[in-house]
Amino acid sequence: MTATEGHNASHDAAVGKAGMHLEVEVIAVSDIDRAKQFYQQLGWRLDDDAAPIPGLRNVQFTPPGSAASVSFGLGLTTAAPGSTQGGLTVPDIEAARREVTSRGIDASDIWHGPPFPAEARQPGPDPDRTSYGSFFSITDPDGNTWLVQEVTTRLPGRIDTAGTSFGSTADLASALRRAETAHREHEKSAGRSHLFHRTGQDEDWPAWYAAYLAAEQSGADLPA
C-alpha cells in the first residue's frame, strides 16, 4: 500500500456513516420583502413565506437544481445582514452568468484562478475550462455574496460513489454532452464509428455512458 492509499483509507475510515444532508442555510437580511423580490428575480423557487407566531417569519428559497435551501426572515438569526458568503456550483459558467444577467441581476465578470484574495483573480473563464477553475459572483441587496463556481468533474471522494444524481435536466444534459464527446474518442480508439453511425456501432454504449457519468460525478477514473 502506498502512502497515498494509506492516507485515503484512513480518511475513509474517519468519515461518518450516518446520512447527513445539508438542508437549509440561514442568511441575515435587513428588509425581508426586498430580499424576497431579489431572490424571486434571480429565479430561485419560493418554497415558503410563513409567520406562524408574532416575531417570527420564515422565507425559504431553493436555487434551481439544488438539494439545499436558503432561509431568511424575522427571528431566525442574530447575524449581521450581509454577512453571509455562500457557494453555488454550475456546469457551465458562461451560460449561468447569461441566465443571471438576463433576469436583471448584476453579476461580476467571470474570472479564473484562486477565488481569494481578489488580487489573484485572472479575467475570463479558465482557458482549459478546468473543473473548479472558473467563477463569478452575485450579491443581494444586503451584501450577502454568492460565489458561483463551474464544476464539471468532481474531485475524488467529494460525493458518495454508490449513488449518482443530477440536480436538474440542464445538469444531466450537460453531462451527457461531455459523455458523448468522450465516447467519440472511445470509439476511435476501439476502431469503431461513433454512436450514431450504425456500422460497427458500440452496442453497449448505454453502459459506457452510465459508467462515464457515474465516474465523472464521483471523481473516479473515467473509462477509456
PyMOL commands that place a pseudoatom at each C-alpha (Angstrom):
pseudoatom trace, name=CA, resn=MET, resi=1, chain=A, elem=C, hetatm=0, pos=[0.000, 0.000, 0.000]
pseudoatom trace, name=CA, resn=THR, resi=2, chain=A, elem=C, hetatm=0, pos=[1.356, 3.406, -0.955]
pseudoatom trace, name=CA, resn=ALA, resi=3, chain=A, elem=C, hetatm=0, pos=[1.384, 6.398, 1.391]
pseudoatom trace, name=CA, resn=THR, resi=4, chain=A, elem=C, hetatm=0, pos=[-1.433, 7.953, -0.626]
pseudoatom trace, name=CA, resn=GLU, resi=5, chain=A, elem=C, hetatm=0, pos=[-3.527, 4.784, -0.419]
pseudoatom trace, name=CA, resn=GLY, resi=6, chain=A, elem=C, hetatm=0, pos=[-2.902, 4.622, 3.310]
pseudoatom trace, name=CA, resn=HIS, resi=7, chain=A, elem=C, hetatm=0, pos=[-3.963, 8.234, 3.747]
pseudoatom trace, name=CA, resn=ASN, resi=8, chain=A, elem=C, hetatm=0, pos=[-7.142, 7.657, 1.729]
pseudoatom trace, name=CA, resn=ALA, resi=9, chain=A, elem=C, hetatm=0, pos=[-8.008, 4.541, 3.696]
pseudoatom trace, name=CA, resn=SER, resi=10, chain=A, elem=C, hetatm=0, pos=[-7.511, 6.418, 6.970]
pseudoatom trace, name=CA, resn=HIS, resi=11, chain=A, elem=C, hetatm=0, pos=[-9.615, 9.314, 5.706]
pseudoatom trace, name=CA, resn=ASP, resi=12, chain=A, elem=C, hetatm=0, pos=[-12.433, 6.996, 4.587]
pseudoatom trace, name=CA, resn=ALA, resi=13, chain=A, elem=C, hetatm=0, pos=[-12.460, 5.296, 7.989]
pseudoatom trace, name=CA, resn=ALA, resi=14, chain=A, elem=C, hetatm=0, pos=[-12.870, 8.677, 9.698]
pseudoatom trace, name=CA, resn=VAL, resi=15, chain=A, elem=C, hetatm=0, pos=[-15.887, 9.681, 7.624]
pseudoatom trace, name=CA, resn=GLY, resi=16, chain=A, elem=C, hetatm=0, pos=[-19.224, 9.239, 9.359]
pseudoatom trace, name=CA, resn=LYS, resi=17, chain=A, elem=C, hetatm=0, pos=[-21.696, 6.661, 8.085]
pseudoatom trace, name=CA, resn=ALA, resi=18, chain=A, elem=C, hetatm=0, pos=[-24.951, 8.298, 9.140]
pseudoatom trace, name=CA, resn=GLY, resi=19, chain=A, elem=C, hetatm=0, pos=[-26.517, 10.181, 6.246]
pseudoatom trace, name=CA, resn=MET, resi=20, chain=A, elem=C, hetatm=0, pos=[-26.467, 13.940, 6.818]
pseudoatom trace, name=CA, resn=HIS, resi=21, chain=A, elem=C, hetatm=0, pos=[-27.701, 16.211, 4.033]
pseudoatom trace, name=CA, resn=LEU, resi=22, chain=A, elem=C, hetatm=0, pos=[-27.324, 19.978, 4.174]
pseudoatom trace, name=CA, resn=GLU, resi=23, chain=A, elem=C, hetatm=0, pos=[-30.920, 21.214, 4.100]
pseudoatom trace, name=CA, resn=VAL, resi=24, chain=A, elem=C, hetatm=0, pos=[-31.059, 24.938, 4.870]
pseudoatom trace, name=CA, resn=GLU, resi=25, chain=A, elem=C, hetatm=0, pos=[-28.630, 27.860, 5.114]
pseudoatom trace, name=CA, resn=VAL, resi=26, chain=A, elem=C, hetatm=0, pos=[-29.963, 30.819, 7.122]
pseudoatom trace, name=CA, resn=ILE, resi=27, chain=A, elem=C, hetatm=0, pos=[-28.848, 34.255, 5.941]
pseudoatom trace, name=CA, resn=ALA, resi=28, chain=A, elem=C, hetatm=0, pos=[-29.460, 37.656, 7.517]
pseudoatom trace, name=CA, resn=VAL, resi=29, chain=A, elem=C, hetatm=0, pos=[-31.239, 40.472, 5.668]
pseudoatom trace, name=CA, resn=SER, resi=30, chain=A, elem=C, hetatm=0, pos=[-32.418, 43.923, 6.736]
pseudoatom trace, name=CA, resn=ASP, resi=31, chain=A, elem=C, hetatm=0, pos=[-35.506, 44.132, 4.505]
pseudoatom trace, name=CA, resn=ILE, resi=32, chain=A, elem=C, hetatm=0, pos=[-37.354, 40.823, 4.126]
pseudoatom trace, name=CA, resn=ASP, resi=33, chain=A, elem=C, hetatm=0, pos=[-39.610, 41.837, 1.249]
pseudoatom trace, name=CA, resn=ARG, resi=34, chain=A, elem=C, hetatm=0, pos=[-36.745, 43.425, -0.682]
pseudoatom trace, name=CA, resn=ALA, resi=35, chain=A, elem=C, hetatm=0, pos=[-34.707, 40.239, -0.297]
pseudoatom trace, name=CA, resn=LYS, resi=36, chain=A, elem=C, hetatm=0, pos=[-37.711, 38.140, -1.315]
pseudoatom trace, name=CA, resn=GLN, resi=37, chain=A, elem=C, hetatm=0, pos=[-38.093, 40.160, -4.500]
pseudoatom trace, name=CA, resn=PHE, resi=38, chain=A, elem=C, hetatm=0, pos=[-34.385, 39.788, -5.293]
pseudoatom trace, name=CA, resn=TYR, resi=39, chain=A, elem=C, hetatm=0, pos=[-34.327, 36.004, -4.967]
pseudoatom trace, name=CA, resn=GLN, resi=40, chain=A, elem=C, hetatm=0, pos=[-37.542, 35.659, -6.947]
pseudoatom trace, name=CA, resn=GLN, resi=41, chain=A, elem=C, hetatm=0, pos=[-35.997, 37.779, -9.695]
pseudoatom trace, name=CA, resn=LEU, resi=42, chain=A, elem=C, hetatm=0, pos=[-32.888, 35.597, -9.545]
pseudoatom trace, name=CA, resn=GLY, resi=43, chain=A, elem=C, hetatm=0, pos=[-35.111, 32.642, -10.454]
pseudoatom trace, name=CA, resn=TRP, resi=44, chain=A, elem=C, hetatm=0, pos=[-34.930, 30.707, -7.208]
pseudoatom trace, name=CA, resn=ARG, resi=45, chain=A, elem=C, hetatm=0, pos=[-38.015, 28.738, -6.211]
pseudoatom trace, name=CA, resn=LEU, resi=46, chain=A, elem=C, hetatm=0, pos=[-40.080, 30.237, -3.395]
pseudoatom trace, name=CA, resn=ASP, resi=47, chain=A, elem=C, hetatm=0, pos=[-40.830, 27.355, -1.021]
pseudoatom trace, name=CA, resn=ASP, resi=48, chain=A, elem=C, hetatm=0, pos=[-42.458, 29.162, 1.865]
pseudoatom trace, name=CA, resn=ASP, resi=49, chain=A, elem=C, hetatm=0, pos=[-43.289, 32.520, 3.409]
pseudoatom trace, name=CA, resn=ALA, resi=50, chain=A, elem=C, hetatm=0, pos=[-44.773, 31.831, 6.808]
pseudoatom trace, name=CA, resn=ALA, resi=51, chain=A, elem=C, hetatm=0, pos=[-45.268, 33.833, 10.003]
pseudoatom trace, name=CA, resn=PRO, resi=52, chain=A, elem=C, hetatm=0, pos=[-46.698, 31.280, 12.443]
pseudoatom trace, name=CA, resn=ILE, resi=53, chain=A, elem=C, hetatm=0, pos=[-46.338, 33.447, 15.559]
pseudoatom trace, name=CA, resn=PRO, resi=54, chain=A, elem=C, hetatm=0, pos=[-45.636, 37.126, 16.309]
pseudoatom trace, name=CA, resn=GLY, resi=55, chain=A, elem=C, hetatm=0, pos=[-41.947, 37.956, 15.905]
pseudoatom trace, name=CA, resn=LEU, resi=56, chain=A, elem=C, hetatm=0, pos=[-41.238, 35.032, 13.580]
pseudoatom trace, name=CA, resn=ARG, resi=57, chain=A, elem=C, hetatm=0, pos=[-41.276, 34.972, 9.780]
pseudoatom trace, name=CA, resn=ASN, resi=58, chain=A, elem=C, hetatm=0, pos=[-39.509, 32.451, 7.590]
pseudoatom trace, name=CA, resn=VAL, resi=59, chain=A, elem=C, hetatm=0, pos=[-38.999, 32.927, 3.857]
pseudoatom trace, name=CA, resn=GLN, resi=60, chain=A, elem=C, hetatm=0, pos=[-37.371, 29.974, 2.116]
pseudoatom trace, name=CA, resn=PHE, resi=61, chain=A, elem=C, hetatm=0, pos=[-35.947, 29.752, -1.403]
pseudoatom trace, name=CA, resn=THR, resi=62, chain=A, elem=C, hetatm=0, pos=[-34.225, 26.920, -3.260]
pseudoatom trace, name=CA, resn=PRO, resi=63, chain=A, elem=C, hetatm=0, pos=[-31.778, 27.529, -6.140]
pseudoatom trace, name=CA, resn=PRO, resi=64, chain=A, elem=C, hetatm=0, pos=[-32.635, 25.631, -9.347]
pseudoatom trace, name=CA, resn=GLY, resi=65, chain=A, elem=C, hetatm=0, pos=[-31.476, 22.024, -9.089]
pseudoatom trace, name=CA, resn=SER, resi=66, chain=A, elem=C, hetatm=0, pos=[-30.242, 22.403, -5.505]
pseudoatom trace, name=CA, resn=ALA, resi=67, chain=A, elem=C, hetatm=0, pos=[-30.975, 19.931, -2.727]
pseudoatom trace, name=CA, resn=ALA, resi=68, chain=A, elem=C, hetatm=0, pos=[-30.355, 22.645, -0.115]
pseudoatom trace, name=CA, resn=SER, resi=69, chain=A, elem=C, hetatm=0, pos=[-32.366, 25.805, 0.512]
pseudoatom trace, name=CA, resn=VAL, resi=70, chain=A, elem=C, hetatm=0, pos=[-31.802, 29.313, 1.856]
pseudoatom trace, name=CA, resn=SER, resi=71, chain=A, elem=C, hetatm=0, pos=[-33.950, 30.913, 4.555]
pseudoatom trace, name=CA, resn=PHE, resi=72, chain=A, elem=C, hetatm=0, pos=[-34.205, 34.475, 5.855]
pseudoatom trace, name=CA, resn=GLY, resi=73, chain=A, elem=C, hetatm=0, pos=[-36.760, 36.462, 7.743]
pseudoatom trace, name=CA, resn=LEU, resi=74, chain=A, elem=C, hetatm=0, pos=[-37.586, 37.659, 11.237]
pseudoatom trace, name=CA, resn=GLY, resi=75, chain=A, elem=C, hetatm=0, pos=[-36.412, 35.973, 14.421]
pseudoatom trace, name=CA, resn=LEU, resi=76, chain=A, elem=C, hetatm=0, pos=[-34.177, 33.443, 12.642]
pseudoatom trace, name=CA, resn=THR, resi=77, chain=A, elem=C, hetatm=0, pos=[-30.639, 34.682, 13.289]
pseudoatom trace, name=CA, resn=THR, resi=78, chain=A, elem=C, hetatm=0, pos=[-28.635, 37.258, 15.194]
pseudoatom trace, name=CA, resn=ALA, resi=79, chain=A, elem=C, hetatm=0, pos=[-26.042, 37.568, 12.421]
pseudoatom trace, name=CA, resn=ALA, resi=80, chain=A, elem=C, hetatm=0, pos=[-25.488, 40.945, 10.776]
pseudoatom trace, name=CA, resn=PRO, resi=81, chain=A, elem=C, hetatm=0, pos=[-27.293, 41.484, 7.452]
pseudoatom trace, name=CA, resn=GLY, resi=82, chain=A, elem=C, hetatm=0, pos=[-24.939, 40.917, 4.541]
pseudoatom trace, name=CA, resn=SER, resi=83, chain=A, elem=C, hetatm=0, pos=[-22.502, 38.763, 6.500]
pseudoatom trace, name=CA, resn=THR, resi=84, chain=A, elem=C, hetatm=0, pos=[-23.047, 35.569, 4.500]
pseudoatom trace, name=CA, resn=GLN, resi=85, chain=A, elem=C, hetatm=0, pos=[-20.701, 34.318, 1.804]
pseudoatom trace, name=CA, resn=GLY, resi=86, chain=A, elem=C, hetatm=0, pos=[-22.013, 31.158, 0.161]
pseudoatom trace, name=CA, resn=GLY, resi=87, chain=A, elem=C, hetatm=0, pos=[-21.058, 28.950, -2.753]
pseudoatom trace, name=CA, resn=LEU, resi=88, chain=A, elem=C, hetatm=0, pos=[-23.046, 27.761, -5.755]
pseudoatom trace, name=CA, resn=THR, resi=89, chain=A, elem=C, hetatm=0, pos=[-21.906, 25.348, -8.463]
pseudoatom trace, name=CA, resn=VAL, resi=90, chain=A, elem=C, hetatm=0, pos=[-22.931, 25.308, -12.118]
pseudoatom trace, name=CA, resn=PRO, resi=91, chain=A, elem=C, hetatm=0, pos=[-21.983, 23.052, -15.064]
pseudoatom trace, name=CA, resn=ASP, resi=92, chain=A, elem=C, hetatm=0, pos=[-21.449, 25.977, -17.469]
pseudoatom trace, name=CA, resn=ILE, resi=93, chain=A, elem=C, hetatm=0, pos=[-20.159, 29.252, -16.033]
pseudoatom trace, name=CA, resn=GLU, resi=94, chain=A, elem=C, hetatm=0, pos=[-20.907, 31.346, -19.122]
pseudoatom trace, name=CA, resn=ALA, resi=95, chain=A, elem=C, hetatm=0, pos=[-24.465, 30.055, -19.529]
pseudoatom trace, name=CA, resn=ALA, resi=96, chain=A, elem=C, hetatm=0, pos=[-25.119, 30.605, -15.825]
pseudoatom trace, name=CA, resn=ARG, resi=97, chain=A, elem=C, hetatm=0, pos=[-23.944, 34.206, -15.943]
pseudoatom trace, name=CA, resn=ARG, resi=98, chain=A, elem=C, hetatm=0, pos=[-26.054, 34.888, -19.036]
pseudoatom trace, name=CA, resn=GLU, resi=99, chain=A, elem=C, hetatm=0, pos=[-29.080, 33.492, -17.219]
pseudoatom trace, name=CA, resn=VAL, resi=100, chain=A, elem=C, hetatm=0, pos=[-28.453, 35.666, -14.163]
pseudoatom trace, name=CA, resn=THR, resi=101, chain=A, elem=C, hetatm=0, pos=[-27.894, 38.901, -16.076]
pseudoatom trace, name=CA, resn=SER, resi=102, chain=A, elem=C, hetatm=0, pos=[-30.864, 38.237, -18.368]
pseudoatom trace, name=CA, resn=ARG, resi=103, chain=A, elem=C, hetatm=0, pos=[-33.008, 38.449, -15.238]
pseudoatom trace, name=CA, resn=GLY, resi=104, chain=A, elem=C, hetatm=0, pos=[-31.730, 41.926, -14.470]
pseudoatom trace, name=CA, resn=ILE, resi=105, chain=A, elem=C, hetatm=0, pos=[-29.366, 40.807, -11.721]
pseudoatom trace, name=CA, resn=ASP, resi=106, chain=A, elem=C, hetatm=0, pos=[-25.908, 42.371, -11.536]
pseudoatom trace, name=CA, resn=ALA, resi=107, chain=A, elem=C, hetatm=0, pos=[-23.083, 39.837, -11.696]
pseudoatom trace, name=CA, resn=SER, resi=108, chain=A, elem=C, hetatm=0, pos=[-19.330, 40.221, -11.589]
pseudoatom trace, name=CA, resn=ASP, resi=109, chain=A, elem=C, hetatm=0, pos=[-17.232, 39.434, -14.618]
pseudoatom trace, name=CA, resn=ILE, resi=110, chain=A, elem=C, hetatm=0, pos=[-16.094, 35.821, -14.921]
pseudoatom trace, name=CA, resn=TRP, resi=111, chain=A, elem=C, hetatm=0, pos=[-12.621, 35.101, -13.598]
pseudoatom trace, name=CA, resn=HIS, resi=112, chain=A, elem=C, hetatm=0, pos=[-10.313, 32.139, -13.125]
pseudoatom trace, name=CA, resn=GLY, resi=113, chain=A, elem=C, hetatm=0, pos=[-7.566, 31.323, -10.691]
pseudoatom trace, name=CA, resn=PRO, resi=114, chain=A, elem=C, hetatm=0, pos=[-7.855, 31.412, -6.897]
pseudoatom trace, name=CA, resn=PRO, resi=115, chain=A, elem=C, hetatm=0, pos=[-11.089, 32.953, -5.643]
pseudoatom trace, name=CA, resn=PHE, resi=116, chain=A, elem=C, hetatm=0, pos=[-9.178, 34.598, -2.783]
pseudoatom trace, name=CA, resn=PRO, resi=117, chain=A, elem=C, hetatm=0, pos=[-7.523, 37.011, -2.472]
pseudoatom trace, name=CA, resn=ALA, resi=118, chain=A, elem=C, hetatm=0, pos=[-9.247, 39.074, -5.125]
pseudoatom trace, name=CA, resn=GLU, resi=119, chain=A, elem=C, hetatm=0, pos=[-5.889, 40.311, -6.418]
pseudoatom trace, name=CA, resn=ALA, resi=120, chain=A, elem=C, hetatm=0, pos=[-5.048, 36.768, -7.577]
pseudoatom trace, name=CA, resn=ARG, resi=121, chain=A, elem=C, hetatm=0, pos=[-8.035, 36.517, -9.916]
pseudoatom trace, name=CA, resn=GLN, resi=122, chain=A, elem=C, hetatm=0, pos=[-7.416, 36.443, -13.671]
pseudoatom trace, name=CA, resn=PRO, resi=123, chain=A, elem=C, hetatm=0, pos=[-10.023, 37.723, -16.166]
pseudoatom trace, name=CA, resn=GLY, resi=124, chain=A, elem=C, hetatm=0, pos=[-12.217, 35.331, -18.121]
pseudoatom trace, name=CA, resn=PRO, resi=125, chain=A, elem=C, hetatm=0, pos=[-13.006, 31.637, -17.724]
pseudoatom trace, name=CA, resn=ASP, resi=126, chain=A, elem=C, hetatm=0, pos=[-10.219, 29.150, -17.118]
pseudoatom trace, name=CA, resn=PRO, resi=127, chain=A, elem=C, hetatm=0, pos=[-8.536, 28.709, -20.554]
pseudoatom trace, name=CA, resn=ASP, resi=128, chain=A, elem=C, hetatm=0, pos=[-8.879, 24.922, -20.320]
pseudoatom trace, name=CA, resn=ARG, resi=129, chain=A, elem=C, hetatm=0, pos=[-12.278, 25.115, -18.589]
pseudoatom trace, name=CA, resn=THR, resi=130, chain=A, elem=C, hetatm=0, pos=[-10.787, 23.057, -15.778]
pseudoatom trace, name=CA, resn=SER, resi=131, chain=A, elem=C, hetatm=0, pos=[-13.376, 21.880, -13.293]
pseudoatom trace, name=CA, resn=TYR, resi=132, chain=A, elem=C, hetatm=0, pos=[-13.456, 24.137, -10.193]
pseudoatom trace, name=CA, resn=GLY, resi=133, chain=A, elem=C, hetatm=0, pos=[-11.458, 26.743, -12.122]
pseudoatom trace, name=CA, resn=SER, resi=134, chain=A, elem=C, hetatm=0, pos=[-13.937, 29.464, -13.212]
pseudoatom trace, name=CA, resn=PHE, resi=135, chain=A, elem=C, hetatm=0, pos=[-16.041, 31.843, -11.127]
pseudoatom trace, name=CA, resn=PHE, resi=136, chain=A, elem=C, hetatm=0, pos=[-18.317, 34.848, -10.944]
pseudoatom trace, name=CA, resn=SER, resi=137, chain=A, elem=C, hetatm=0, pos=[-20.204, 36.328, -8.024]
pseudoatom trace, name=CA, resn=ILE, resi=138, chain=A, elem=C, hetatm=0, pos=[-23.576, 37.870, -7.270]
pseudoatom trace, name=CA, resn=THR, resi=139, chain=A, elem=C, hetatm=0, pos=[-24.565, 39.963, -4.276]
pseudoatom trace, name=CA, resn=ASP, resi=140, chain=A, elem=C, hetatm=0, pos=[-28.011, 40.512, -2.812]
pseudoatom trace, name=CA, resn=PRO, resi=141, chain=A, elem=C, hetatm=0, pos=[-29.232, 43.985, -1.692]
pseudoatom trace, name=CA, resn=ASP, resi=142, chain=A, elem=C, hetatm=0, pos=[-27.802, 43.482, 1.811]
pseudoatom trace, name=CA, resn=GLY, resi=143, chain=A, elem=C, hetatm=0, pos=[-24.378, 42.388, 0.599]
pseudoatom trace, name=CA, resn=ASN, resi=144, chain=A, elem=C, hetatm=0, pos=[-24.731, 38.635, 1.072]
pseudoatom trace, name=CA, resn=THR, resi=145, chain=A, elem=C, hetatm=0, pos=[-22.421, 37.250, -1.601]
pseudoatom trace, name=CA, resn=TRP, resi=146, chain=A, elem=C, hetatm=0, pos=[-22.780, 34.070, -3.638]
pseudoatom trace, name=CA, resn=LEU, resi=147, chain=A, elem=C, hetatm=0, pos=[-19.640, 32.735, -5.282]
pseudoatom trace, name=CA, resn=VAL, resi=148, chain=A, elem=C, hetatm=0, pos=[-20.627, 30.817, -8.427]
pseudoatom trace, name=CA, resn=GLN, resi=149, chain=A, elem=C, hetatm=0, pos=[-18.133, 28.142, -9.498]
pseudoatom trace, name=CA, resn=GLU, resi=150, chain=A, elem=C, hetatm=0, pos=[-18.033, 25.931, -12.596]
pseudoatom trace, name=CA, resn=VAL, resi=151, chain=A, elem=C, hetatm=0, pos=[-17.822, 22.242, -11.641]
pseudoatom trace, name=CA, resn=THR, resi=152, chain=A, elem=C, hetatm=0, pos=[-17.942, 19.594, -14.338]
pseudoatom trace, name=CA, resn=THR, resi=153, chain=A, elem=C, hetatm=0, pos=[-15.946, 16.761, -12.741]
pseudoatom trace, name=CA, resn=ARG, resi=154, chain=A, elem=C, hetatm=0, pos=[-15.856, 16.194, -9.014]
pseudoatom trace, name=CA, resn=LEU, resi=155, chain=A, elem=C, hetatm=0, pos=[-12.597, 15.559, -7.186]
pseudoatom trace, name=CA, resn=PRO, resi=156, chain=A, elem=C, hetatm=0, pos=[-12.286, 12.027, -5.779]
pseudoatom trace, name=CA, resn=GLY, resi=157, chain=A, elem=C, hetatm=0, pos=[-14.182, 11.468, -2.557]
pseudoatom trace, name=CA, resn=ARG, resi=158, chain=A, elem=C, hetatm=0, pos=[-16.369, 14.554, -2.867]
pseudoatom trace, name=CA, resn=ILE, resi=159, chain=A, elem=C, hetatm=0, pos=[-19.590, 12.567, -3.331]
pseudoatom trace, name=CA, resn=ASP, resi=160, chain=A, elem=C, hetatm=0, pos=[-20.837, 9.092, -2.480]
pseudoatom trace, name=CA, resn=THR, resi=161, chain=A, elem=C, hetatm=0, pos=[-19.600, 6.754, -5.193]
pseudoatom trace, name=CA, resn=ALA, resi=162, chain=A, elem=C, hetatm=0, pos=[-22.552, 4.445, -4.557]
pseudoatom trace, name=CA, resn=GLY, resi=163, chain=A, elem=C, hetatm=0, pos=[-25.030, 6.972, -5.913]
pseudoatom trace, name=CA, resn=THR, resi=164, chain=A, elem=C, hetatm=0, pos=[-25.209, 9.319, -8.869]
pseudoatom trace, name=CA, resn=SER, resi=165, chain=A, elem=C, hetatm=0, pos=[-27.718, 12.141, -9.161]
pseudoatom trace, name=CA, resn=PHE, resi=166, chain=A, elem=C, hetatm=0, pos=[-28.285, 15.336, -11.116]
pseudoatom trace, name=CA, resn=GLY, resi=167, chain=A, elem=C, hetatm=0, pos=[-29.939, 18.420, -9.711]
pseudoatom trace, name=CA, resn=SER, resi=168, chain=A, elem=C, hetatm=0, pos=[-31.686, 19.402, -12.933]
pseudoatom trace, name=CA, resn=THR, resi=169, chain=A, elem=C, hetatm=0, pos=[-32.322, 18.335, -16.505]
pseudoatom trace, name=CA, resn=ALA, resi=170, chain=A, elem=C, hetatm=0, pos=[-29.828, 21.004, -17.616]
pseudoatom trace, name=CA, resn=ASP, resi=171, chain=A, elem=C, hetatm=0, pos=[-27.094, 19.428, -15.475]
pseudoatom trace, name=CA, resn=LEU, resi=172, chain=A, elem=C, hetatm=0, pos=[-27.890, 15.981, -16.884]
pseudoatom trace, name=CA, resn=ALA, resi=173, chain=A, elem=C, hetatm=0, pos=[-27.924, 17.282, -20.475]
pseudoatom trace, name=CA, resn=SER, resi=174, chain=A, elem=C, hetatm=0, pos=[-24.538, 18.949, -19.966]
pseudoatom trace, name=CA, resn=ALA, resi=175, chain=A, elem=C, hetatm=0, pos=[-23.099, 15.726, -18.534]
pseudoatom trace, name=CA, resn=LEU, resi=176, chain=A, elem=C, hetatm=0, pos=[-24.487, 13.717, -21.459]
pseudoatom trace, name=CA, resn=ARG, resi=177, chain=A, elem=C, hetatm=0, pos=[-22.800, 16.083, -23.930]
pseudoatom trace, name=CA, resn=ARG, resi=178, chain=A, elem=C, hetatm=0, pos=[-19.465, 15.562, -22.199]
pseudoatom trace, name=CA, resn=ALA, resi=179, chain=A, elem=C, hetatm=0, pos=[-20.056, 11.802, -22.211]
pseudoatom trace, name=CA, resn=GLU, resi=180, chain=A, elem=C, hetatm=0, pos=[-20.863, 11.910, -25.926]
pseudoatom trace, name=CA, resn=THR, resi=181, chain=A, elem=C, hetatm=0, pos=[-17.594, 13.719, -26.661]
pseudoatom trace, name=CA, resn=ALA, resi=182, chain=A, elem=C, hetatm=0, pos=[-15.643, 11.192, -24.588]
pseudoatom trace, name=CA, resn=HIS, resi=183, chain=A, elem=C, hetatm=0, pos=[-17.463, 8.298, -26.245]
pseudoatom trace, name=CA, resn=ARG, resi=184, chain=A, elem=C, hetatm=0, pos=[-16.417, 9.530, -29.673]
pseudoatom trace, name=CA, resn=GLU, resi=185, chain=A, elem=C, hetatm=0, pos=[-12.792, 9.256, -28.577]
pseudoatom trace, name=CA, resn=HIS, resi=186, chain=A, elem=C, hetatm=0, pos=[-13.501, 5.813, -27.116]
pseudoatom trace, name=CA, resn=GLU, resi=187, chain=A, elem=C, hetatm=0, pos=[-14.998, 4.689, -30.446]
pseudoatom trace, name=CA, resn=LYS, resi=188, chain=A, elem=C, hetatm=0, pos=[-11.966, 5.947, -32.342]
pseudoatom trace, name=CA, resn=SER, resi=189, chain=A, elem=C, hetatm=0, pos=[-9.533, 4.149, -30.052]
pseudoatom trace, name=CA, resn=ALA, resi=190, chain=A, elem=C, hetatm=0, pos=[-11.611, 0.961, -30.315]
pseudoatom trace, name=CA, resn=GLY, resi=191, chain=A, elem=C, hetatm=0, pos=[-11.736, 1.190, -34.102]
pseudoatom trace, name=CA, resn=ARG, resi=192, chain=A, elem=C, hetatm=0, pos=[-15.486, 1.722, -34.222]
pseudoatom trace, name=CA, resn=SER, resi=193, chain=A, elem=C, hetatm=0, pos=[-17.573, 4.528, -35.641]
pseudoatom trace, name=CA, resn=HIS, resi=194, chain=A, elem=C, hetatm=0, pos=[-19.459, 6.936, -33.408]
pseudoatom trace, name=CA, resn=LEU, resi=195, chain=A, elem=C, hetatm=0, pos=[-22.705, 6.015, -31.662]
pseudoatom trace, name=CA, resn=PHE, resi=196, chain=A, elem=C, hetatm=0, pos=[-24.991, 7.459, -34.305]
pseudoatom trace, name=CA, resn=HIS, resi=197, chain=A, elem=C, hetatm=0, pos=[-23.226, 5.712, -37.190]
pseudoatom trace, name=CA, resn=ARG, resi=198, chain=A, elem=C, hetatm=0, pos=[-24.796, 2.297, -37.424]
pseudoatom trace, name=CA, resn=THR, resi=199, chain=A, elem=C, hetatm=0, pos=[-21.892, 0.399, -38.974]
pseudoatom trace, name=CA, resn=GLY, resi=200, chain=A, elem=C, hetatm=0, pos=[-19.642, -1.032, -36.306]
pseudoatom trace, name=CA, resn=GLN, resi=201, chain=A, elem=C, hetatm=0, pos=[-21.667, 0.652, -33.573]
pseudoatom trace, name=CA, resn=ASP, resi=202, chain=A, elem=C, hetatm=0, pos=[-20.732, 0.063, -29.948]
pseudoatom trace, name=CA, resn=GLU, resi=203, chain=A, elem=C, hetatm=0, pos=[-23.828, -1.859, -28.894]
pseudoatom trace, name=CA, resn=ASP, resi=204, chain=A, elem=C, hetatm=0, pos=[-23.052, -1.422, -25.210]
pseudoatom trace, name=CA, resn=TRP, resi=205, chain=A, elem=C, hetatm=0, pos=[-22.957, 2.387, -25.346]
pseudoatom trace, name=CA, resn=PRO, resi=206, chain=A, elem=C, hetatm=0, pos=[-25.660, 2.834, -22.643]
pseudoatom trace, name=CA, resn=ALA, resi=207, chain=A, elem=C, hetatm=0, pos=[-23.469, 1.036, -20.114]
pseudoatom trace, name=CA, resn=TRP, resi=208, chain=A, elem=C, hetatm=0, pos=[-20.440, 3.068, -21.237]
pseudoatom trace, name=CA, resn=TYR, resi=209, chain=A, elem=C, hetatm=0, pos=[-22.353, 6.332, -20.844]
pseudoatom trace, name=CA, resn=ALA, resi=210, chain=A, elem=C, hetatm=0, pos=[-23.617, 5.261, -17.417]
pseudoatom trace, name=CA, resn=ALA, resi=211, chain=A, elem=C, hetatm=0, pos=[-20.104, 4.365, -16.260]
pseudoatom trace, name=CA, resn=TYR, resi=212, chain=A, elem=C, hetatm=0, pos=[-18.758, 7.677, -17.540]
pseudoatom trace, name=CA, resn=LEU, resi=213, chain=A, elem=C, hetatm=0, pos=[-21.461, 9.774, -15.846]
pseudoatom trace, name=CA, resn=ALA, resi=214, chain=A, elem=C, hetatm=0, pos=[-21.037, 7.970, -12.523]
pseudoatom trace, name=CA, resn=ALA, resi=215, chain=A, elem=C, hetatm=0, pos=[-17.233, 8.185, -12.626]
pseudoatom trace, name=CA, resn=GLU, resi=216, chain=A, elem=C, hetatm=0, pos=[-17.222, 11.856, -13.604]
pseudoatom trace, name=CA, resn=GLN, resi=217, chain=A, elem=C, hetatm=0, pos=[-19.563, 12.786, -10.773]
pseudoatom trace, name=CA, resn=SER, resi=218, chain=A, elem=C, hetatm=0, pos=[-17.768, 10.741, -8.135]
pseudoatom trace, name=CA, resn=GLY, resi=219, chain=A, elem=C, hetatm=0, pos=[-14.265, 11.755, -9.200]
pseudoatom trace, name=CA, resn=ALA, resi=220, chain=A, elem=C, hetatm=0, pos=[-13.249, 8.171, -10.074]
pseudoatom trace, name=CA, resn=ASP, resi=221, chain=A, elem=C, hetatm=0, pos=[-11.105, 7.289, -13.090]
pseudoatom trace, name=CA, resn=LEU, resi=222, chain=A, elem=C, hetatm=0, pos=[-13.008, 7.877, -16.323]
pseudoatom trace, name=CA, resn=PRO, resi=223, chain=A, elem=C, hetatm=0, pos=[-13.482, 4.922, -18.697]
pseudoatom trace, name=CA, resn=ALA, resi=224, chain=A, elem=C, hetatm=0, pos=[-11.075, 4.910, -21.638]
for i in range(1, 224): cmd.bond("trace and resi %d" % i, "trace and resi %d" % (i + 1))
show_as sticks, trace
zoom trace
